[in-house]
Amino acid sequence: MENSCLIISGGDFHKKPEAADYALVIACDRGYTYAKEWGIRPDLIIGDFDSAPPPETEVPVLRYPSEKDDTDTMLAVREALRRGFSRIDIGCALGGRLDHAVANMQAAGYIGSRAQARG
Protein backbone atom coordinates (compact mmCIF):
# COMPACT_ATOMS: atom_id res chain seq x y z
CA MET A 1 0.00 0.00 0.00
CA GLU A 2 1.42 3.28 -1.12
CA ASN A 3 0.79 5.40 1.97
CA SER A 4 0.87 2.80 4.73
CA CYS A 5 3.40 2.16 7.47
CA LEU A 6 3.88 -0.87 9.69
CA ILE A 7 5.39 -0.35 13.14
CA ILE A 8 6.61 -3.49 14.89
CA SER A 9 6.51 -2.80 18.61
CA GLY A 10 7.92 -4.85 21.49
CA GLY A 11 4.80 -6.32 23.11
CA ASP A 12 3.66 -9.91 22.71
CA PHE A 13 4.72 -11.68 19.53
CA HIS A 14 1.82 -12.36 17.16
CA LYS A 15 1.02 -13.45 13.62
CA LYS A 16 3.46 -12.32 10.96
CA PRO A 17 2.27 -9.26 9.05
CA GLU A 18 2.69 -9.02 5.30
CA ALA A 19 5.49 -6.47 5.14
CA ALA A 20 5.11 -6.24 1.37
CA ASP A 21 1.76 -4.51 2.03
CA TYR A 22 3.58 -1.50 3.53
CA ALA A 23 5.63 1.29 2.00
CA LEU A 24 7.57 1.74 5.27
CA VAL A 25 8.37 -0.71 8.08
CA ILE A 26 9.70 0.63 11.38
CA ALA A 27 10.91 -1.71 14.13
CA CYS A 28 10.97 -0.43 17.71
CA ASP A 29 13.63 -1.74 20.07
CA ARG A 30 12.68 -5.41 20.71
CA GLY A 31 10.43 -5.21 17.65
CA TYR A 32 13.59 -5.56 15.56
CA THR A 33 14.05 -9.03 17.08
CA TYR A 34 10.53 -9.92 15.95
CA ALA A 35 11.17 -8.53 12.48
CA LYS A 36 14.27 -10.71 12.15
CA GLU A 37 12.34 -13.80 13.29
CA TRP A 38 9.75 -13.08 10.59
CA GLY A 39 12.39 -12.48 7.94
CA ILE A 40 11.38 -8.82 7.59
CA ARG A 41 14.05 -6.18 6.97
CA PRO A 42 12.69 -2.92 8.37
CA ASP A 43 13.42 0.39 6.71
CA LEU A 44 14.17 2.05 10.05
CA ILE A 45 14.82 1.01 13.65
CA ILE A 46 13.89 3.31 16.53
CA GLY A 47 14.60 2.86 20.20
CA ASP A 48 16.52 3.37 23.38
CA PHE A 49 17.50 -0.32 23.38
CA ASP A 50 16.58 -0.97 26.97
CA SER A 51 14.75 -4.20 26.07
CA ALA A 52 17.11 -5.48 23.38
CA PRO A 53 20.72 -4.79 22.43
CA PRO A 54 21.37 -2.20 19.73
CA PRO A 55 21.25 -4.03 16.40
CA GLU A 56 24.29 -4.57 14.25
CA THR A 57 22.77 -3.87 10.86
CA GLU A 58 22.96 -1.55 7.91
CA VAL A 59 19.36 -0.49 8.52
CA PRO A 60 19.23 3.15 9.69
CA VAL A 61 18.82 3.46 13.46
CA LEU A 62 17.40 6.41 15.39
CA ARG A 63 18.67 5.93 18.93
CA TYR A 64 17.10 7.80 21.85
CA PRO A 65 18.05 8.08 25.52
CA SER A 66 16.11 5.91 27.99
CA GLU A 67 14.96 9.04 29.81
CA LYS A 68 12.38 10.48 27.42
CA ASP A 69 8.73 11.49 27.32
CA ASP A 70 7.57 9.10 24.56
CA THR A 71 7.74 5.33 24.24
CA ASP A 72 9.76 3.92 21.36
CA THR A 73 6.50 3.10 19.59
CA MET A 74 5.22 6.66 19.93
CA LEU A 75 8.51 7.93 18.54
CA ALA A 76 7.94 5.63 15.54
CA VAL A 77 4.38 6.93 15.15
CA ARG A 78 5.64 10.51 15.16
CA GLU A 79 8.29 9.62 12.57
CA ALA A 80 5.72 7.95 10.30
CA LEU A 81 3.41 10.96 10.57
CA ARG A 82 6.34 13.31 9.93
CA ARG A 83 7.01 11.37 6.73
CA GLY A 84 3.39 11.85 5.65
CA PHE A 85 1.95 8.39 6.20
CA SER A 86 -1.81 8.37 6.67
CA ARG A 87 -2.27 4.67 7.47
CA ILE A 88 -0.16 3.35 10.34
CA ASP A 89 -0.58 -0.18 11.69
CA ILE A 90 1.13 -1.24 14.92
CA GLY A 91 2.00 -4.90 15.42
CA CYS A 92 3.08 -6.55 18.70
CA ALA A 93 1.54 -3.60 20.53
CA LEU A 94 -0.27 -5.38 23.35
CA GLY A 95 0.73 -7.76 26.11
CA GLY A 96 3.99 -7.54 27.96
CA ARG A 97 4.16 -4.42 30.08
CA LEU A 98 0.77 -2.94 30.91
CA ASP A 99 2.09 0.64 30.79
CA HIS A 100 3.37 0.11 27.25
CA ALA A 101 0.16 -1.62 26.14
CA VAL A 102 -1.86 1.38 27.38
CA ALA A 103 0.61 3.81 25.79
CA ASN A 104 0.26 1.96 22.47
CA MET A 105 -3.53 2.27 22.66
CA GLN A 106 -3.04 6.00 23.25
CA ALA A 107 -0.70 6.08 20.24
CA ALA A 108 -3.49 4.55 18.14
CA GLY A 109 -5.80 7.34 19.31
CA TYR A 110 -3.14 9.89 18.44
CA ILE A 111 -2.89 8.44 14.92
CA GLY A 112 -6.68 8.66 14.57
CA SER A 113 -6.78 12.27 15.74
CA ARG A 114 -4.08 13.24 13.25
CA ALA A 115 -5.91 11.47 10.42
CA GLN A 116 -9.11 13.38 11.24
CA ALA A 117 -7.22 16.67 11.34
CA ARG A 118 -5.83 16.00 7.85
CA GLY A 119 -9.10 14.75 6.39
Phi and psi in degrees as a GROMACS rama.xvg file:
@    title "Ramachandran Plot"
@    xaxis  label "Phi"
@    yaxis  label "Psi"
@TYPE xy
-60.6418  -42.8223  GLU-2
-116.646  41.3672  ASN-3
-122.509  145.83  SER-4
-127.609  137.852  CYS-5
-108.39  128.173  LEU-6
-111.498  124.559  ILE-7
-101.549  109.397  ILE-8
-88.2941  -169.823  SER-9
-112.965  19.8338  GLY-10
-77.1223  -148.601  GLY-11
-68.6636  139.281  ASP-12
-64.0791  139.655  PHE-13
-141.664  -168.375  HIS-14
-55.6773  139.942  LYS-15
-63.741  126.66  LYS-16
-78.4391  161.429  PRO-17
-88.4992  93.3279  GLU-18
-60.2741  -27.2918  ALA-19
-64.9007  -16.8307  ALA-20
-78.5841  -2.807  ASP-21
-122.413  140.526  TYR-22
-77.3515  -24.7944  ALA-23
-141.002  134.169  LEU-24
-121.926  123.998  VAL-25
-116.437  128.408  ILE-26
-103.592  137.581  ALA-27
-109.727  116.661  CYS-28
46.2802  -112.965  ASP-29
-62.9895  -20.0655  ARG-30
-59.5175  -25.2436  GLY-31
-65.5615  -36.4634  TYR-32
-61.3751  -43.3507  THR-33
-63.2543  -44.4979  TYR-34
-57.2959  -44.5944  ALA-35
-61.8733  -42.4937  LYS-36
-61.898  -33.1149  GLU-37
-83.9037  -8.12345  TRP-38
77.6528  25.2762  GLY-39
-102.163  128.146  ILE-40
-97.6006  108.233  ARG-41
-69.0026  161.482  PRO-42
-85.0226  -21.9243  ASP-43
-154.748  145.46  LEU-44
-122.021  132.248  ILE-45
-125.852  137.298  ILE-46
167.299  172.267  GLY-47
-101.75  -8.01401  ASP-48
57.8971  46.4526  PHE-49
-92.8803  -15.6564  ASP-50
-113.344  -1.29062  SER-51
-158.85  152.758  ALA-52
-69.4029  152.418  PRO-53
-57.0175  134.296  PRO-54
-73.6927  146.259  PRO-55
-99.5998  98.7962  GLU-56
-156.421  164.145  THR-57
-88.788  -3.26453  GLU-58
-67.9006  135.184  VAL-59
-58.3071  139.328  PRO-60
-124.181  129.585  VAL-61
-104.831  107.755  LEU-62
-99.9523  134.328  ARG-63
-121.128  156.233  TYR-64
-70.3935  155.193  PRO-65
-64.3749  -34.4115  SER-66
-84.1488  100.479  GLU-67
-153.819  166.744  LYS-68
-84.4691  -28.9932  ASP-69
-106.226  151.849  ASP-70
-71.9943  166.281  THR-71
-60.6513  -38.2807  ASP-72
-64.6548  -42.0197  THR-73
-64.9488  -36.6238  MET-74
-61.4583  -39.0312  LEU-75
-66.976  -40.2199  ALA-76
-59.9343  -47.6554  VAL-77
-60.5911  -39.242  ARG-78
-65.9279  -42.7754  GLU-79
-63.1833  -42.8935  ALA-80
-64.9471  -40.2252  LEU-81
-59.5627  -35.1555  ARG-82
-82.7456  0.191639  ARG-83
91.732  12.4346  GLY-84
-75.2876  134.761  PHE-85
-102.764  -21.6365  SER-86
-114.69  121.346  ARG-87
-130.749  117.557  ILE-88
-105.421  140.051  ASP-89
-116.685  119.208  ILE-90
-101.36  156.366  GLY-91
55.8984  39.6971  CYS-92
-91.591  -19.6932  ALA-93
-114.614  170.192  LEU-94
81.1668  -176.425  GLY-95
67.5491  -131.962  GLY-96
-74.6321  128.912  ARG-97
-61.1291  -41.2395  LEU-98
-62.1116  -36.4195  ASP-99
-75.0262  -36.3116  HIS-100
-61.1511  -44.8522  ALA-101
-64.9862  -43.0611  VAL-102
-61.0194  -37.3961  ALA-103
-69.6457  -33.4372  ASN-104
-66.397  -38.476  MET-105
-65.0952  -37.2279  GLN-106
-62.2094  -38.4943  ALA-107
-62.6234  -41.0756  ALA-108
-63.4999  -38.735  GLY-109
-62.3421  -43.0271  TYR-110
-59.8123  -46.1296  ILE-111
-61.7759  -40.4969  GLY-112
-67.0057  -34.1816  SER-113
-71.6705  -36.5637  ARG-114
-65.7696  -40.2301  ALA-115
-65.6006  -39.1206  GLN-116
-64.6051  -32.6725  ALA-117
-78.2237  -33.703  ARG-118
